[in-house]
Amino acid sequence: MLGHEAWDELVARHGSNLLAQWLSRAVEQGRIAPLPIQPLTRLLIAMISESSLYIARADDRSAARVAMGTVLDRFLNGLETSPQR
């Protein structure tokens, strides 16, 4: 089992920096609502990790994947900025 520091290092080395850059760019472009990037990055990484575990441990992985996709889509769509009226 990885400790908290080892997990943070592993995540930083393999994607959190890239995700943070992508989120920053999306905010700058007005594609998602302005939010603090580091907490958002950490939350998304945790969601991806837990989603993977949920699917891997499910009796019906296909159904779990569909269900998790539905939930994640709803959450991520909520980050988008509203079109100007």
Chimera marker file (.cmm) of the C-alpha trace (Angstrom):
<marker_set name="trace">
<marker id="1" x="0.000" y="0.000" z="0.000" r="1" g="1" b="0" radius="0.5"/>
<marker id="2" x="1.303" y="3.442" z="-0.917" r="1" g="1" b="0" radius="0.5"/>
<marker id="3" x="1.567" y="6.164" z="1.683" r="1" g="1" b="0" radius="0.5"/>
<marker id="4" x="0.120" y="9.601" z="1.042" r="1" g="1" b="0" radius="0.5"/>
<marker id="5" x="3.457" y="11.131" z="-0.027" r="1" g="1" b="0" radius="0.5"/>
<marker id="6" x="4.304" y="8.247" z="-2.345" r="1" g="1" b="0" radius="0.5"/>
<marker id="7" x="0.850" y="8.470" z="-3.938" r="1" g="1" b="0" radius="0.5"/>
<marker id="8" x="1.211" y="12.247" z="-4.425" r="1" g="1" b="0" radius="0.5"/>
<marker id="9" x="4.604" y="11.762" z="-6.095" r="1" g="1" b="0" radius="0.5"/>
<marker id="10" x="3.267" y="9.031" z="-8.371" r="1" g="1" b="0" radius="0.5"/>
<marker id="11" x="0.254" y="11.114" z="-9.403" r="1" g="1" b="0" radius="0.5"/>
<marker id="12" x="2.400" y="14.219" z="-9.968" r="1" g="1" b="0" radius="0.5"/>
<marker id="13" x="4.829" y="12.267" z="-12.120" r="1" g="1" b="0" radius="0.5"/>
<marker id="14" x="2.130" y="10.673" z="-14.234" r="1" g="1" b="0" radius="0.5"/>
<marker id="15" x="-0.543" y="13.195" z="-14.919" r="1" g="1" b="0" radius="0.5"/>
<marker id="16" x="-1.637" y="15.748" z="-12.357" r="1" g="1" b="0" radius="0.5"/>
<marker id="17" x="0.582" y="18.438" z="-13.825" r="1" g="1" b="0" radius="0.5"/>
<marker id="18" x="-0.787" y="17.754" z="-17.296" r="1" g="1" b="0" radius="0.5"/>
<marker id="19" x="-4.361" y="17.777" z="-16.004" r="1" g="1" b="0" radius="0.5"/>
<marker id="20" x="-3.755" y="21.050" z="-14.127" r="1" g="1" b="0" radius="0.5"/>
<marker id="21" x="-2.363" y="22.630" z="-17.299" r="1" g="1" b="0" radius="0.5"/>
<marker id="22" x="-5.371" y="21.459" z="-19.300" r="1" g="1" b="0" radius="0.5"/>
<marker id="23" x="-7.794" y="22.794" z="-16.674" r="1" g="1" b="0" radius="0.5"/>
<marker id="24" x="-5.963" y="26.136" z="-16.533" r="1" g="1" b="0" radius="0.5"/>
<marker id="25" x="-6.192" y="26.431" z="-20.309" r="1" g="1" b="0" radius="0.5"/>
<marker id="26" x="-9.904" y="25.554" z="-20.243" r="1" g="1" b="0" radius="0.5"/>
<marker id="27" x="-10.528" y="28.291" z="-17.652" r="1" g="1" b="0" radius="0.5"/>
<marker id="28" x="-8.498" y="30.826" z="-19.663" r="1" g="1" b="0" radius="0.5"/>
<marker id="29" x="-10.496" y="29.963" z="-22.783" r="1" g="1" b="0" radius="0.5"/>
<marker id="30" x="-13.785" y="30.319" z="-20.904" r="1" g="1" b="0" radius="0.5"/>
<marker id="31" x="-14.718" y="26.678" z="-21.484" r="1" g="1" b="0" radius="0.5"/>
<marker id="32" x="-15.106" y="25.900" z="-17.780" r="1" g="1" b="0" radius="0.5"/>
<marker id="33" x="-16.036" y="28.148" z="-14.894" r="1" g="1" b="0" radius="0.5"/>
<marker id="34" x="-13.126" y="29.698" z="-12.980" r="1" g="1" b="0" radius="0.5"/>
<marker id="35" x="-12.212" y="27.540" z="-9.998" r="1" g="1" b="0" radius="0.5"/>
<marker id="36" x="-9.030" y="27.045" z="-7.988" r="1" g="1" b="0" radius="0.5"/>
<marker id="37" x="-7.014" y="24.700" z="-10.223" r="1" g="1" b="0" radius="0.5"/>
<marker id="38" x="-5.102" y="22.625" z="-7.675" r="1" g="1" b="0" radius="0.5"/>
<marker id="39" x="-8.156" y="21.584" z="-5.631" r="1" g="1" b="0" radius="0.5"/>
<marker id="40" x="-10.070" y="20.849" z="-8.832" r="1" g="1" b="0" radius="0.5"/>
<marker id="41" x="-7.184" y="18.751" z="-10.140" r="1" g="1" b="0" radius="0.5"/>
<marker id="42" x="-6.987" y="16.769" z="-6.888" r="1" g="1" b="0" radius="0.5"/>
<marker id="43" x="-10.740" y="16.195" z="-6.886" r="1" g="1" b="0" radius="0.5"/>
<marker id="44" x="-10.769" y="14.971" z="-10.488" r="1" g="1" b="0" radius="0.5"/>
<marker id="45" x="-7.849" y="12.621" z="-9.845" r="1" g="1" b="0" radius="0.5"/>
<marker id="46" x="-9.639" y="11.191" z="-6.818" r="1" g="1" b="0" radius="0.5"/>
<marker id="47" x="-12.798" y="10.727" z="-8.875" r="1" g="1" b="0" radius="0.5"/>
<marker id="48" x="-10.889" y="8.916" z="-11.615" r="1" g="1" b="0" radius="0.5"/>
<marker id="49" x="-9.168" y="6.689" z="-9.078" r="1" g="1" b="0" radius="0.5"/>
<marker id="50" x="-12.364" y="5.811" z="-7.242" r="1" g="1" b="0" radius="0.5"/>
<marker id="51" x="-14.201" y="5.269" z="-10.515" r="1" g="1" b="0" radius="0.5"/>
<marker id="52" x="-11.554" y="2.784" z="-11.585" r="1" g="1" b="0" radius="0.5"/>
<marker id="53" x="-11.834" y="0.905" z="-8.292" r="1" g="1" b="0" radius="0.5"/>
<marker id="54" x="-15.632" y="0.873" z="-8.475" r="1" g="1" b="0" radius="0.5"/>
<marker id="55" x="-15.575" y="-0.619" z="-11.968" r="1" g="1" b="0" radius="0.5"/>
<marker id="56" x="-12.804" y="-3.105" z="-11.187" r="1" g="1" b="0" radius="0.5"/>
<marker id="57" x="-14.632" y="-4.437" z="-8.126" r="1" g="1" b="0" radius="0.5"/>
<marker id="58" x="-18.079" y="-4.618" z="-9.720" r="1" g="1" b="0" radius="0.5"/>
<marker id="59" x="-19.715" y="-7.936" z="-10.462" r="1" g="1" b="0" radius="0.5"/>
<marker id="60" x="-20.953" y="-6.485" z="-13.749" r="1" g="1" b="0" radius="0.5"/>
<marker id="61" x="-18.098" y="-4.295" z="-14.967" r="1" g="1" b="0" radius="0.5"/>
<marker id="62" x="-19.864" y="-3.288" z="-18.138" r="1" g="1" b="0" radius="0.5"/>
<marker id="63" x="-22.884" y="-1.959" z="-16.246" r="1" g="1" b="0" radius="0.5"/>
<marker id="64" x="-20.606" y="-0.296" z="-13.682" r="1" g="1" b="0" radius="0.5"/>
<marker id="65" x="-18.682" y="1.426" z="-16.470" r="1" g="1" b="0" radius="0.5"/>
<marker id="66" x="-21.883" y="2.764" z="-18.017" r="1" g="1" b="0" radius="0.5"/>
<marker id="67" x="-23.240" y="3.933" z="-14.655" r="1" g="1" b="0" radius="0.5"/>
<marker id="68" x="-19.980" y="5.611" z="-13.687" r="1" g="1" b="0" radius="0.5"/>
<marker id="69" x="-19.740" y="7.247" z="-17.109" r="1" g="1" b="0" radius="0.5"/>
<marker id="70" x="-23.203" y="8.721" z="-16.646" r="1" g="1" b="0" radius="0.5"/>
<marker id="71" x="-22.284" y="10.162" z="-13.252" r="1" g="1" b="0" radius="0.5"/>
<marker id="72" x="-18.928" y="11.525" z="-14.399" r="1" g="1" b="0" radius="0.5"/>
<marker id="73" x="-20.469" y="13.094" z="-17.514" r="1" g="1" b="0" radius="0.5"/>
<marker id="74" x="-23.050" y="14.901" z="-15.384" r="1" g="1" b="0" radius="0.5"/>
<marker id="75" x="-20.399" y="16.167" z="-12.996" r="1" g="1" b="0" radius="0.5"/>
<marker id="76" x="-17.978" y="17.283" z="-15.708" r="1" g="1" b="0" radius="0.5"/>
<marker id="77" x="-20.707" y="18.962" z="-17.735" r="1" g="1" b="0" radius="0.5"/>
<marker id="78" x="-21.460" y="21.012" z="-14.633" r="1" g="1" b="0" radius="0.5"/>
<marker id="79" x="-18.010" y="22.607" z="-14.929" r="1" g="1" b="0" radius="0.5"/>
<marker id="80" x="-18.831" y="24.148" z="-18.291" r="1" g="1" b="0" radius="0.5"/>
<marker id="81" x="-19.632" y="27.824" z="-18.434" r="1" g="1" b="0" radius="0.5"/>
<marker id="82" x="-23.151" y="28.816" z="-19.382" r="1" g="1" b="0" radius="0.5"/>
<marker id="83" x="-23.583" y="30.222" z="-22.859" r="1" g="1" b="0" radius="0.5"/>
<marker id="84" x="-24.064" y="33.985" z="-22.903" r="1" g="1" b="0" radius="0.5"/>
<marker id="85" x="-27.655" y="35.027" z="-23.485" r="1" g="1" b="0" radius="0.5"/>
<link id1="1" id2="2" r="1" g="1" b="0" radius="0.2"/>
<link id1="2" id2="3" r="1" g="1" b="0" radius="0.2"/>
<link id1="3" id2="4" r="1" g="1" b="0" radius="0.2"/>
<link id1="4" id2="5" r="1" g="1" b="0" radius="0.2"/>
<link id1="5" id2="6" r="1" g="1" b="0" radius="0.2"/>
<link id1="6" id2="7" r="1" g="1" b="0" radius="0.2"/>
<link id1="7" id2="8" r="1" g="1" b="0" radius="0.2"/>
<link id1="8" id2="9" r="1" g="1" b="0" radius="0.2"/>
<link id1="9" id2="10" r="1" g="1" b="0" radius="0.2"/>
<link id1="10" id2="11" r="1" g="1" b="0" radius="0.2"/>
<link id1="11" id2="12" r="1" g="1" b="0" radius="0.2"/>
<link id1="12" id2="13" r="1" g="1" b="0" radius="0.2"/>
<link id1="13" id2="14" r="1" g="1" b="0" radius="0.2"/>
<link id1="14" id2="15" r="1" g="1" b="0" radius="0.2"/>
<link id1="15" id2="16" r="1" g="1" b="0" radius="0.2"/>
<link id1="16" id2="17" r="1" g="1" b="0" radius="0.2"/>
<link id1="17" id2="18" r="1" g="1" b="0" radius="0.2"/>
<link id1="18" id2="19" r="1" g="1" b="0" radius="0.2"/>
<link id1="19" id2="20" r="1" g="1" b="0" radius="0.2"/>
<link id1="20" id2="21" r="1" g="1" b="0" radius="0.2"/>
<link id1="21" id2="22" r="1" g="1" b="0" radius="0.2"/>
<link id1="22" id2="23" r="1" g="1" b="0" radius="0.2"/>
<link id1="23" id2="24" r="1" g="1" b="0" radius="0.2"/>
<link id1="24" id2="25" r="1" g="1" b="0" radius="0.2"/>
<link id1="25" id2="26" r="1" g="1" b="0" radius="0.2"/>
<link id1="26" id2="27" r="1" g="1" b="0" radius="0.2"/>
<link id1="27" id2="28" r="1" g="1" b="0" radius="0.2"/>
<link id1="28" id2="29" r="1" g="1" b="0" radius="0.2"/>
<link id1="29" id2="30" r="1" g="1" b="0" radius="0.2"/>
<link id1="30" id2="31" r="1" g="1" b="0" radius="0.2"/>
<link id1="31" id2="32" r="1" g="1" b="0" radius="0.2"/>
<link id1="32" id2="33" r="1" g="1" b="0" radius="0.2"/>
<link id1="33" id2="34" r="1" g="1" b="0" radius="0.2"/>
<link id1="34" id2="35" r="1" g="1" b="0" radius="0.2"/>
<link id1="35" id2="36" r="1" g="1" b="0" radius="0.2"/>
<link id1="36" id2="37" r="1" g="1" b="0" radius="0.2"/>
<link id1="37" id2="38" r="1" g="1" b="0" radius="0.2"/>
<link id1="38" id2="39" r="1" g="1" b="0" radius="0.2"/>
<link id1="39" id2="40" r="1" g="1" b="0" radius="0.2"/>
<link id1="40" id2="41" r="1" g="1" b="0" radius="0.2"/>
<link id1="41" id2="42" r="1" g="1" b="0" radius="0.2"/>
<link id1="42" id2="43" r="1" g="1" b="0" radius="0.2"/>
<link id1="43" id2="44" r="1" g="1" b="0" radius="0.2"/>
<link id1="44" id2="45" r="1" g="1" b="0" radius="0.2"/>
<link id1="45" id2="46" r="1" g="1" b="0" radius="0.2"/>
<link id1="46" id2="47" r="1" g="1" b="0" radius="0.2"/>
<link id1="47" id2="48" r="1" g="1" b="0" radius="0.2"/>
<link id1="48" id2="49" r="1" g="1" b="0" radius="0.2"/>
<link id1="49" id2="50" r="1" g="1" b="0" radius="0.2"/>
<link id1="50" id2="51" r="1" g="1" b="0" radius="0.2"/>
<link id1="51" id2="52" r="1" g="1" b="0" radius="0.2"/>
<link id1="52" id2="53" r="1" g="1" b="0" radius="0.2"/>
<link id1="53" id2="54" r="1" g="1" b="0" radius="0.2"/>
<link id1="54" id2="55" r="1" g="1" b="0" radius="0.2"/>
<link id1="55" id2="56" r="1" g="1" b="0" radius="0.2"/>
<link id1="56" id2="57" r="1" g="1" b="0" radius="0.2"/>
<link id1="57" id2="58" r="1" g="1" b="0" radius="0.2"/>
<link id1="58" id2="59" r="1" g="1" b="0" radius="0.2"/>
<link id1="59" id2="60" r="1" g="1" b="0" radius="0.2"/>
<link id1="60" id2="61" r="1" g="1" b="0" radius="0.2"/>
<link id1="61" id2="62" r="1" g="1" b="0" radius="0.2"/>
<link id1="62" id2="63" r="1" g="1" b="0" radius="0.2"/>
<link id1="63" id2="64" r="1" g="1" b="0" radius="0.2"/>
<link id1="64" id2="65" r="1" g="1" b="0" radius="0.2"/>
<link id1="65" id2="66" r="1" g="1" b="0" radius="0.2"/>
<link id1="66" id2="67" r="1" g="1" b="0" radius="0.2"/>
<link id1="67" id2="68" r="1" g="1" b="0" radius="0.2"/>
<link id1="68" id2="69" r="1" g="1" b="0" radius="0.2"/>
<link id1="69" id2="70" r="1" g="1" b="0" radius="0.2"/>
<link id1="70" id2="71" r="1" g="1" b="0" radius="0.2"/>
<link id1="71" id2="72" r="1" g="1" b="0" radius="0.2"/>
<link id1="72" id2="73" r="1" g="1" b="0" radius="0.2"/>
<link id1="73" id2="74" r="1" g="1" b="0" radius="0.2"/>
<link id1="74" id2="75" r="1" g="1" b="0" radius="0.2"/>
<link id1="75" id2="76" r="1" g="1" b="0" radius="0.2"/>
<link id1="76" id2="77" r="1" g="1" b="0" radius="0.2"/>
<link id1="77" id2="78" r="1" g="1" b="0" radius="0.2"/>
<link id1="78" id2="79" r="1" g="1" b="0" radius="0.2"/>
<link id1="79" id2="80" r="1" g="1" b="0" radius="0.2"/>
<link id1="80" id2="81" r="1" g="1" b="0" radius="0.2"/>
<link id1="81" id2="82" r="1" g="1" b="0" radius="0.2"/>
<link id1="82" id2="83" r="1" g="1" b="0" radius="0.2"/>
<link id1="83" id2="84" r="1" g="1" b="0" radius="0.2"/>
<link id1="84" id2="85" r="1" g="1" b="0" radius="0.2"/>
</marker_set>
